[in-house]
């Protein structure tokens, strides 16, 4: 393999990593926005809706420090009459 091919291959790998990282940041930001916009939905429901794992939803919530009330009796889930 020539030196040019080695450099080209190494550069391609770096470019792919940068693109994946940028698209991952955008995807995580979109998931964060969805979590914040839908406080009534559980993480499992969000994961089912978005077609991803519940683990990913949890990881994004931790990454952006999103806190939600646990259980069905929390103030976010109570309906005012």
C-alpha positions, -999 to 999 in steps of 0.1 A, spaced: 0 0 0 14 34 -9 18 62 16 -9 82 -2 -34 54 3 -25 51 40 -29 88 45 -62 88 25 -75 59 46 -65 75 78 -81 109 68 -113 91 58 -116 74 92 -111 108 109 -137 125 88 -162 97 94 -157 100 132 -162 138 131 -193 135 110 -207 108 133 -199 129 163 -217 159 149 -247 139 139 -248 123 173 -248 157 190 -277 168 168 -296 136 174 -291 139 212 -303 175 211 -334 164 192 -341 137 217 -336 162 246 -361 186 230 -386 157 226 -382 147 263 -387 183 275 -417 188 252 -435 157 263 -433 156 301 -463 132 304 -447 105 283 -426 79 300 -391 72 287 -403 38 274 -431 55 254 -406 81 240 -382 53 230 -410 34 213 -422 65 195 -387 74 183 -377 38 175 -347 37 198 -338 20 231 -350 33 265 -313 32 275 -305 59 249 -333 81 263 -319 77 298 -284 85 286 -296 117 268 -315 128 299 -284 123 321 -262 140 295 -284 172 296 -293 169 333 -330 165 327 -349 157 358 -384 143 359 -408 134 387 -411 97 393 -444 79 397 -479 87 387 -487 110 415 -462 137 407 -472 173 401 -464 170 364 -490 143 360 -518 157 381 -547 171 361 -562 203 374 -600 203 373 
